[in-house]
Amino acid sequence: MFRFVAKLLILTTFGAVTGIAAAQDNEAPAPSAVEALKDMTPEERHKFLSDMTPEEREALKERVREARKKRREAYEALTPEEKEALKQQARERYEQMPEEEKAAIKERRKKIRDRRTKSATEAREE
């Protein structure tokens, strides 16, 4: 009788542990800090970054660099046809956007371009 009860307890424990492990595998992974930053407004992002220590900020910058590197490598591994299909999807998304969103994108691109031009000009002056 003791063996039966012991086997029953062991099998029940094993089943419970296996079930818990399987449930955890099926859960969506928690978003990384890099992904969380994408979903924040500029004000939220600024507050989030200003609350970090310099070491945490540097670690986050490194994770962002790694994420960009992985995306770049994945893009470079695509065939020319796949790259063209992605570009076409982006064009279609852009065409479906309201004019306000298009204007915001253009403004953001202009700011980035101006920043790059300014930093390149400063580098040449040095």
N, C-alpha and C positions, 0 to 999 in steps of 0.2 A: 504494500500500500504506500509506503514511504517513497519508493522509487517512482511510482506512478505520479504522486503529487510533485515530486522534485522535477520530473520530466515535464509535467504540465506547466510548472512555474517557469522553467527554463525556456520552453517553447513560447509561452505567452510573452515573456520578457524580450526574447529574440524578435518576435513578431511586432511588438510595440516599437522597439528600437528601429527595426527596418522600416516600419510605416512612417515614423517621424523623419527618418533620413530621407525617404522618398518624397515626403511632403515638402521638406526644405529644399530639395533639388528642384521641385516644380515652382517654387516661389520666384517671382521676378527679382532680379538682383537690385539692390539699392542703387539709386543713381549716384554716380561719382560726382565729386565736386565740380569737375569740368562740365558735366552734363547739367548740373544744377545751375551753374553760372549762365548757361545759354537761356534758361527759362526765366531768369530774373530781369527785372526792369533795371535801367542804368542806376537808378537811385538805390535799389536793393543791392545791386552788385557793388556799388561804391561803399555802402555801409558794411557789407560782408567782408570786403577786402580791407577796409580800414580797421576792423575789429581784429584782424589777424596779426600775429607776431611776424617780424621780418623773416624768421625761419620758415614759418608756415606759408607765407607768401612766396618765398623762393621755391619751396617744395611744390606749390600749386603751379607756379610758372613752369617748372620742369615737367609736371604731369601734362600741362597744356601742350608743351613742345612735343612730348612723346605722342600724345593723341593726334596732333597735326602730322607728325612723321608717319604714323600708322595709316592715316587717311591718305596721305600723299603716296605712300607705297602701294596701298590698295588701288588707288586711281591709276598709277603708273603700270600696274599689272593688267589693267583692262585692255582689251583689244580696241583698235580704232573705232570699230562699229559700236562697241559698248560705250565708249567715250562720247561718240556722237549722239547716241540714244539718251545719255544723261543730259547732255547739253540741250537736246530738243525738249526733254521734260522740263528743264529749268526755264526755257523760253516760254513754254506753254503755261507754266505756273505764273510767270511774270505777266504774260498777256491777260491772264484772268484776274489779276490784282486790281483793286480800285486805284484810282489816280492818286489818292493820298499816300497809299503805300508805295507806289512807284516813285513819287516825289521824295518820300523819306529815304528810300534806297539810293536815289540819285544824290541826295544831300550827304548821306553817309559815305558814299564812294568819293564825293568831292572832298570831304574832310580828310579821308584817308590819303587821297592823292596829294592834297595840300601839305599834309604832315610829312609825307615821303619827300616831296619836293623841297620843303623847308629843311629837313634833316640832310638831304643830299647837298643842298646849297651850303649849309653850315660846314659840312665835312670838306667841301672843296675849298672853303675859305681858310680852313686850318692848315 
